[in-house]
């Protein structure tokens, strides 16, 4: 039984493939706007996570005091 041949090049990631399609379909301004929007979404998610963690800490302190 022979081993499967090893590929000499890596397959592109989904993100790389998506960006290639994006660059073909959208103008550079639209690409920039889409990336900025995605960055804003990620930042909003980070802030929401921080709020939840802060609420947990404040609840723990309040429970400890009572």
URHUUR-V731600 format. One record per residue. N is the residue number from 1. SS is DSSP state (hx for helix, st for strand, lp for the rest). OMEGA is omega in degrees with one decimal (NA if undefined). Layout:
BEGIN
N&SS&OMEGA ; N&SS&OMEGA
END
This chain:
BEGIN
1&lp&-178.1 ; 2&lp&176.4 ; 3&lp&178.2 ; 4&lp&179.1 ; 5&lp&179.5 ; 6&lp&179.3 ; 7&lp&-179.3 ; 8&lp&179.9 ; 9&lp&-179.6 ; 10&lp&174.8 ; 11&lp&179.1 ; 12&lp&178.1 ; 13&lp&177.2 ; 14&hx&-179.7 ; 15&hx&179.2 ; 16&hx&179.2 ; 17&hx&179.6 ; 18&hx&178.7 ; 19&hx&178.0 ; 20&hx&177.8 ; 21&hx&179.2 ; 22&hx&-177.7 ; 23&hx&177.7 ; 24&hx&-172.7 ; 25&hx&-172.9 ; 26&lp&174.0 ; 27&lp&-176.3 ; 28&hx&178.0 ; 29&hx&178.2 ; 30&hx&178.0 ; 31&hx&179.7 ; 32&hx&179.6 ; 33&hx&-180.0 ; 34&hx&178.7 ; 35&hx&177.1 ; 36&hx&179.2 ; 37&hx&-179.7 ; 38&hx&176.7 ; 39&hx&178.1 ; 40&hx&177.6 ; 41&hx&-179.7 ; 42&hx&178.6 ; 43&hx&176.4 ; 44&hx&178.3 ; 45&hx&178.9 ; 46&hx&178.8 ; 47&hx&177.9 ; 48&hx&177.3 ; 49&hx&177.8 ; 50&hx&178.8 ; 51&hx&179.4 ; 52&hx&179.2 ; 53&hx&179.0 ; 54&hx&177.9 ; 55&hx&178.3 ; 56&hx&180.0 ; 57&hx&-180.0 ; 58&hx&176.7 ; 59&hx&-179.6 ; 60&hx&178.7 ; 61&hx&179.7 ; 62&hx&178.2 ; 63&hx&-179.3 ; 64&hx&-178.2 ; 65&hx&-175.6 ; 66&lp&NA
END
